[in-house]
């Protein structure tokens, strides 16, 4: 988006320059119209970049996962940048409110 903003600023400067030259009858109408078209195009590119950013932020907000219980994540089988499909298990959650402990004890007689 920064590149689109920079391009818009540059096109605005070009349009201002071409407008002044056209008003002084130094440049042709075609050069003024080209500068105006380039400025309008840069405005459209900036709007598209903003829309893409909003879409990416919306998609990112949908990636948060909340557990229904308190617990600990185990068997994490995913890394940054990996894709997960619907229904694909990528981790396990152990409920911390209901731990079970199994122990084998040898009794001395």
Backbone bond lengths (Angstrom), bond angles and torsions (degrees), N, CA, C in turn:
res aa  C-N    CA-C-N  psi(-1)  N-CA   C-N-CA  omega(-1)  CA-C   N-CA-C  phi
1 X - - - 1.438 - - 1.532 110.54 -
2 X 1.320 116.44 -31.93 1.467 118.96 178.23 1.518 111.65 -62.50
3 X 1.325 116.24 -37.76 1.464 120.10 178.33 1.521 110.58 -64.17
4 X 1.332 116.74 -40.22 1.466 120.79 178.91 1.530 110.67 -65.97
5 X 1.350 116.57 -38.71 1.473 119.72 177.25 1.521 111.00 -65.55
6 X 1.324 116.65 -41.16 1.464 120.74 179.29 1.531 110.59 -64.98
7 X 1.328 116.38 -41.54 1.467 120.28 178.77 1.525 110.59 -63.72
8 X 1.337 116.61 -39.94 1.462 119.98 178.66 1.524 110.64 -63.31
9 X 1.323 117.12 -43.30 1.469 120.88 178.19 1.522 111.12 -60.12
10 X 1.328 115.23 -43.16 1.468 119.91 179.75 1.529 110.59 -65.18
11 X 1.315 117.44 -43.85 1.473 120.87 -179.92 1.532 110.91 -65.29
12 X 1.339 117.00 -34.80 1.469 120.89 177.28 1.522 110.12 -64.96
13 X 1.330 116.77 -41.95 1.460 120.22 178.02 1.525 110.96 -63.67
14 X 1.323 116.45 -41.39 1.466 120.68 178.12 1.525 110.67 -64.07
15 X 1.335 116.22 -41.39 1.461 119.71 179.49 1.525 110.73 -64.11
16 X 1.325 116.56 -43.24 1.469 119.79 178.28 1.529 111.02 -60.83
17 X 1.313 116.66 -42.57 1.469 121.33 179.43 1.532 110.83 -64.90
18 X 1.324 116.28 -46.16 1.466 120.11 -179.32 1.531 111.26 -67.08
19 X 1.337 117.37 -34.28 1.460 120.98 177.89 1.531 110.08 -63.33
20 X 1.323 115.53 -46.94 1.477 119.79 179.51 1.525 110.93 -62.40
21 X 1.322 116.93 -42.47 1.466 120.00 -179.76 1.525 111.22 -67.65
22 X 1.328 116.92 -38.19 1.461 120.35 179.65 1.528 110.60 -67.37
23 X 1.340 116.49 -40.49 1.467 119.91 179.40 1.529 111.63 -65.16
24 X 1.333 116.19 -29.88 1.472 120.44 177.54 1.525 111.24 -86.39
25 X 1.355 115.44 1.10 1.473 122.75 179.83 1.522 112.08 61.98
26 X 1.347 115.21 35.69 1.464 121.03 176.27 1.526 109.98 -91.59
27 X 1.340 116.20 -39.03 1.461 121.07 -178.91 1.523 110.55 -109.93
28 X 1.315 114.01 161.25 1.457 120.63 -179.36 1.527 110.41 -78.88
29 X 1.322 115.49 160.52 1.454 122.38 177.72 1.524 110.71 -58.83
30 X 1.341 117.21 -36.82 1.468 121.26 -178.52 1.534 111.61 -60.47
31 X 1.310 118.31 -41.24 1.464 121.48 179.70 1.529 110.70 -66.50
32 X 1.322 116.91 -38.46 1.468 120.99 176.43 1.529 110.41 -64.64
33 X 1.323 116.94 -45.36 1.463 121.03 -179.93 1.528 111.57 -65.56
34 X 1.322 117.09 -37.66 1.471 120.17 176.63 1.531 110.55 -61.99
35 X 1.322 116.68 -42.70 1.468 120.68 179.01 1.524 110.31 -64.75
36 X 1.321 116.25 -38.30 1.460 120.30 178.92 1.531 110.25 -66.99
37 X 1.325 117.04 -42.50 1.466 121.10 177.54 1.532 111.51 -62.89
38 X 1.329 117.24 -41.66 1.463 121.30 178.72 1.524 111.26 -63.44
39 X 1.327 116.40 -38.58 1.460 120.84 178.30 1.533 110.19 -65.96
40 X 1.317 116.49 -45.78 1.472 120.45 178.50 1.527 110.87 -60.83
41 X 1.308 116.96 -40.37 1.463 121.79 178.26 1.524 111.04 -63.92
42 X 1.325 116.55 -41.54 1.468 120.74 178.79 1.524 110.80 -64.98
43 X 1.346 117.20 -35.90 1.460 120.05 175.94 1.532 110.25 -63.28
44 X 1.330 116.58 -41.55 1.461 120.63 177.86 1.515 112.02 -64.71
45 X 1.324 116.70 -40.40 1.464 120.42 178.37 1.527 111.53 -63.92
46 X 1.340 116.78 -38.54 1.462 120.28 178.03 1.528 110.34 -66.60
47 X 1.317 116.86 -41.51 1.470 120.36 178.33 1.526 110.49 -62.55
48 X 1.325 116.77 -40.14 1.467 120.60 178.30 1.529 111.05 -66.19
49 X 1.331 116.85 -39.44 1.468 120.37 178.50 1.528 110.61 -64.55
50 X 1.331 117.23 -39.58 1.466 120.86 178.03 1.532 110.25 -65.29
51 X 1.329 116.61 -40.96 1.466 120.46 178.81 1.520 110.72 -64.62
52 X 1.322 117.21 -40.30 1.467 121.07 177.51 1.524 111.27 -63.36
53 X 1.321 116.31 -39.40 1.465 120.47 178.30 1.527 110.62 -64.51
54 X 1.323 117.00 -44.78 1.464 120.44 178.50 1.525 111.38 -62.02
55 X 1.322 116.69 -40.10 1.463 120.75 178.17 1.519 110.71 -63.95
56 X 1.319 116.83 -43.00 1.464 120.65 179.18 1.527 110.84 -64.62
57 X 1.329 117.38 -40.35 1.460 120.29 178.65 1.528 110.98 -65.47
58 X 1.329 116.79 -38.23 1.461 120.55 177.67 1.525 110.87 -64.69
59 X 1.331 116.13 -44.97 1.466 119.77 178.47 1.520 111.30 -62.87
60 X 1.326 116.55 -38.20 1.461 120.36 178.81 1.518 110.83 -65.15
61 X 1.331 116.98 -38.25 1.464 119.42 179.90 1.526 111.53 -65.74
62 X 1.316 117.56 -22.76 1.473 121.52 179.46 1.525 111.94 -83.36
63 X 1.317 118.02 -3.66 1.462 120.50 -177.20 1.519 112.94 -91.91
64 X 1.309 117.40 -3.69 1.461 120.17 -179.60 1.525 109.25 -78.45
65 X 1.313 115.45 135.49 1.460 121.59 -179.01 1.523 108.10 -118.34
66 X 1.313 115.73 129.73 1.458 121.29 179.70 1.518 108.64 -115.66
67 X 1.328 116.37 134.99 1.464 121.70 179.33 1.518 110.00 -85.39
68 X 1.316 115.28 149.28 1.460 120.21 179.71 1.533 111.62 -83.63
69 X 1.325 116.92 -11.30 1.462 121.41 -179.96 1.525 108.92 -137.01
70 X 1.339 115.82 162.28 1.459 120.46 172.19 1.516 107.55 -75.38
71 X 1.305 116.68 142.72 1.453 117.25 179.47 1.511 112.86 178.21
72 X 1.309 113.89 -167.95 1.456 122.17 -178.57 1.519 108.97 -123.29
73 X 1.322 115.40 139.05 1.458 120.86 177.87 1.519 108.86 -81.99
74 X 1.322 116.17 130.97 1.466 121.45 175.77 1.519 108.49 -131.74
75 X 1.297 116.06 167.73 1.471 122.43 177.81 1.527 112.07 51.88
76 X 1.316 116.55 41.83 1.462 120.91 179.71 1.521 108.79 -69.10
77 X 1.311 115.83 117.00 1.463 121.40 -175.14 1.527 110.27 -124.17
78 X 1.343 115.54 53.48 1.458 120.53 179.92 1.524 107.45 -152.06
79 X 1.312 116.05 152.65 1.464 120.02 177.93 1.524 108.76 -131.61
80 X 1.312 116.57 166.54 1.457 121.99 -178.32 1.520 109.94 -58.45
81 X 1.312 115.43 132.36 1.459 120.57 178.48 1.511 114.21 90.14
82 X 1.328 117.52 -8.35 1.466 120.68 -179.15 1.526 109.60 -78.20
83 X 1.308 115.47 153.60 1.461 121.89 177.83 1.518 109.24 -101.51
84 X 1.316 115.83 143.31 1.459 121.15 176.08 1.523 107.74 -119.99
85 X 1.307 116.48 138.66 1.450 121.51 178.33 1.520 109.62 -93.37
86 X 1.306 115.61 160.16 1.457 120.51 177.69 1.514 109.36 -60.28
87 X 1.322 116.13 129.46 1.455 121.35 178.99 1.520 114.77 84.45
88 X 1.312 118.16 -5.77 1.470 121.48 -179.62 1.529 109.10 -79.21
89 X 1.317 117.02 126.32 1.457 120.68 178.61 1.521 109.17 -82.41
90 X 1.323 115.79 124.75 1.467 120.58 179.94 1.515 112.29 -118.17
91 X 1.351 117.08 -4.10 1.458 121.01 178.80 1.523 108.83 -165.71
92 X 1.325 114.09 170.58 1.460 120.16 173.85 1.521 107.37 -126.40
93 X 1.311 116.01 148.64 1.452 121.67 179.39 1.520 108.58 -119.11
94 X 1.329 115.73 121.62 1.460 121.09 178.70 1.520 107.53 -98.25
95 X 1.313 116.21 120.51 1.464 122.48 -178.51 1.531 109.23 -66.18
96 X 1.317 117.47 118.60 1.471 120.85 -177.25 1.525 112.38 -76.29
97 X 1.312 118.12 -10.62 1.464 120.66 179.20 1.522 112.36 -90.08
98 X 1.315 117.62 -3.96 1.472 118.88 -178.36 1.529 111.17 -143.16
99 X 1.330 116.16 55.67 1.466 120.09 176.12 1.527 110.29 -70.13
100 X 1.296 115.74 145.23 1.459 121.79 172.69 1.511 106.88 -118.19
101 X 1.305 116.53 135.10 1.453 120.59 178.92 1.521 107.79 -118.21
102 X 1.308 114.32 126.02 1.462 119.65 176.37 1.520 107.43 -111.38
103 X 1.312 116.57 132.63 1.460 119.97 -178.52 1.512 109.12 -139.54
104 X 1.321 115.68 144.83 1.459 122.40 174.43 1.526 107.06 -110.18
105 X 1.304 116.50 120.53 1.449 120.60 -178.21 1.526 109.08 -118.53
106 X 1.286 114.50 134.85 1.458 119.63 175.90 1.517 107.45 -93.86
107 X 1.328 116.05 127.72 1.455 120.92 179.96 1.534 109.89 -96.73
108 X 1.267 114.98 129.78 1.465 119.38 177.35 1.531 107.94 -89.49
109 X 1.332 117.19 129.67 1.471 120.95 179.71 1.492 111.16 -104.61
